[in-house]
Amino acid sequence: MIVRAVISVGIFVVFILSLINFYQNVIKYQETKPLNSPKEKIQKVISTNDKAAADKITWDMEILEKNIFSPDRSFSPVQESETSEETEDSPIRPNLKLIGVVLNQYNEYIAYIKREGEKPVGLRVGERIDDSEIIEINDRTVKIRWKDEEFVLTLKNMKNTE
């Protein structure tokens, strides 16, 4: 009985101290000096010529000024240099590989074709991948038209139909 009284008094003291701490730190809190605006921070950093701090501040400004879901904040891909020029006289047939063929619930074949370095894409008859059009899909083969040339992809290897 005495133990319960001691524990309850201890809990009550801790509760009172928590309330006092809350009052001092949150309710009664007054800011001693105003926060500097981001523009003042930038001017201060520019005057000190600190490159690392300037980069951090400008990054902070970008975050502060723009909406998180703004399309202006989208990823901008790195543009490729124009050093590799391809000749238009000899176009290269796309490197496609047949990964698999599936029959869906509507009795249509769907061919899963993979381009080099990419994930497989499910395609139906009439759909296009790069400049190639799917002409026919069977259970183990896919017939594709590229420009004026037709070729067949099989689950084993690729053959021409000329």
C-alpha positions as CSV (number, residue, x, y, z in Angstrom):
1,M,0.0,0.0,0.0
2,I,2.8,2.4,0.9
3,V,4.7,1.4,-2.3
4,R,1.6,2.4,-4.4
5,A,1.4,5.7,-2.7
6,V,5.1,6.4,-3.3
7,I,4.9,5.4,-7.0
8,S,1.8,7.6,-7.5
9,V,3.4,10.6,-5.8
10,G,6.5,10.1,-8.0
11,I,4.4,10.0,-11.2
12,F,2.5,13.1,-10.0
13,V,5.8,15.0,-9.5
14,V,7.1,13.9,-12.9
15,F,3.8,15.1,-14.4
16,I,4.1,18.5,-12.7
17,L,7.7,19.0,-13.8
18,S,6.7,18.1,-17.4
19,L,4.0,20.7,-17.3
20,I,6.4,23.4,-16.0
21,N,9.0,22.5,-18.7
22,F,6.3,22.6,-21.4
23,Y,5.1,26.0,-20.2
24,Q,8.7,27.4,-20.2
25,N,9.8,26.0,-23.6
26,V,6.6,26.2,-25.6
27,I,3.9,28.5,-24.3
28,K,6.1,31.2,-22.8
29,Y,8.7,31.0,-25.6
30,Q,9.6,34.4,-27.1
31,E,12.1,34.6,-29.9
32,T,15.1,36.7,-28.8
33,K,16.1,37.8,-32.2
34,P,14.2,37.6,-35.5
35,L,15.3,35.1,-38.1
36,N,17.2,36.4,-41.0
37,S,15.4,36.2,-44.3
38,P,16.8,34.0,-47.0
39,K,17.9,37.0,-49.0
40,E,19.9,38.4,-46.1
41,K,21.6,35.0,-45.7
42,I,22.6,35.0,-49.4
43,Q,24.0,38.5,-49.2
44,K,26.0,37.5,-46.1
45,V,27.4,34.4,-47.8
46,I,28.2,36.2,-51.0
47,S,30.2,38.8,-49.1
48,T,32.3,36.1,-47.4
49,N,33.0,34.2,-50.7
50,D,32.3,30.8,-49.1
51,K,31.5,28.5,-52.1
52,A,30.2,25.6,-50.1
53,A,27.9,27.8,-48.0
54,A,26.7,29.6,-51.1
55,D,25.7,26.3,-52.8
56,K,23.8,25.2,-49.7
57,I,22.0,28.5,-49.4
58,T,21.0,28.6,-53.1
59,W,19.7,25.0,-52.8
60,D,17.7,26.1,-49.8
61,M,16.3,29.0,-51.7
62,E,15.2,26.7,-54.6
63,I,13.4,24.5,-52.1
64,L,11.7,27.5,-50.3
65,E,10.6,29.3,-53.5
66,K,9.1,26.4,-55.5
67,N,6.3,24.0,-54.8
68,I,7.3,20.4,-54.2
69,F,4.9,19.2,-56.9
70,S,5.8,21.9,-59.4
71,P,6.7,20.6,-62.9
72,D,9.6,23.1,-62.9
73,R,11.3,20.8,-60.3
74,S,11.3,17.7,-62.6
75,F,14.4,15.8,-63.4
76,S,16.2,17.2,-66.4
77,P,18.1,14.5,-68.3
78,V,21.7,15.0,-69.4
79,Q,21.8,15.9,-73.0
80,E,24.0,13.6,-75.2
81,S,26.8,15.2,-77.1
82,E,26.6,15.1,-80.9
83,T,29.9,13.5,-81.4
84,S,28.5,10.2,-82.6
85,E,26.9,10.8,-85.9
86,E,25.0,8.1,-87.6
87,T,24.7,8.0,-91.4
88,E,21.2,7.9,-92.8
89,D,22.3,5.8,-95.8
90,S,22.7,2.6,-93.7
91,P,20.1,2.5,-90.9
92,I,20.6,-0.2,-88.3
93,R,17.8,-2.6,-87.6
94,P,16.7,-2.4,-83.9
95,N,18.2,-5.0,-81.6
96,L,15.1,-6.7,-80.3
97,K,14.8,-9.9,-78.3
98,L,11.7,-12.0,-77.7
99,I,11.4,-12.8,-74.0
100,G,8.1,-14.6,-74.0
101,V,4.6,-14.9,-75.5
102,V,1.4,-15.0,-73.4
103,L,-2.2,-15.7,-74.3
104,N,-4.5,-13.3,-72.4
105,Q,-8.1,-13.8,-71.3
106,Y,-9.4,-12.4,-74.6
107,N,-7.4,-15.1,-76.6
108,E,-4.9,-12.5,-77.9
109,Y,-1.2,-13.2,-77.9
110,I,1.0,-10.6,-76.1
111,A,4.6,-10.7,-77.0
112,Y,7.2,-9.5,-74.4
113,I,10.0,-7.9,-76.4
114,K,13.1,-6.4,-74.9
115,R,15.3,-3.7,-76.4
116,E,18.9,-3.7,-75.5
117,G,19.5,-2.4,-72.0
118,E,15.8,-1.9,-71.2
119,K,12.9,-3.8,-69.5
120,P,10.7,-6.1,-71.6
121,V,7.5,-4.5,-73.0
122,G,4.2,-6.3,-73.7
123,L,3.0,-5.7,-77.3
124,R,0.0,-6.8,-79.3
125,V,-0.5,-7.1,-83.0
126,G,-0.5,-3.6,-84.6
127,E,1.5,-1.9,-81.9
128,R,4.9,-0.3,-82.5
129,I,8.3,-0.5,-80.8
130,D,10.8,2.0,-82.1
131,D,10.2,2.1,-85.9
132,S,9.0,-1.6,-86.0
133,E,5.4,-2.8,-86.2
134,I,4.2,-6.1,-84.8
135,I,2.5,-7.9,-87.7
136,E,1.8,-11.3,-86.3
137,I,2.2,-13.2,-83.0
138,N,2.1,-16.9,-82.6
139,D,2.8,-19.1,-79.6
140,R,6.6,-19.1,-80.2
141,T,7.3,-16.5,-82.9
142,V,6.6,-12.8,-83.6
143,K,6.7,-11.3,-87.1
144,I,7.9,-7.7,-87.2
145,R,8.0,-5.2,-90.1
146,W,10.8,-2.7,-89.9
147,K,10.8,-0.1,-92.8
148,D,10.3,-2.4,-95.8
149,E,11.9,-5.4,-94.3
150,E,10.1,-8.2,-92.3
151,F,11.8,-10.4,-89.8
152,V,10.8,-13.0,-87.2
153,L,11.7,-13.2,-83.6
154,T,11.6,-16.6,-82.0
155,L,12.2,-17.7,-78.4
156,K,15.5,-19.2,-79.5
157,N,17.0,-16.8,-82.0
158,M,16.2,-14.2,-84.7
159,K,15.8,-15.1,-88.4
160,N,15.1,-13.1,-91.6
161,T,12.1,-14.2,-93.7
162,E,13.4,-12.9,-97.0
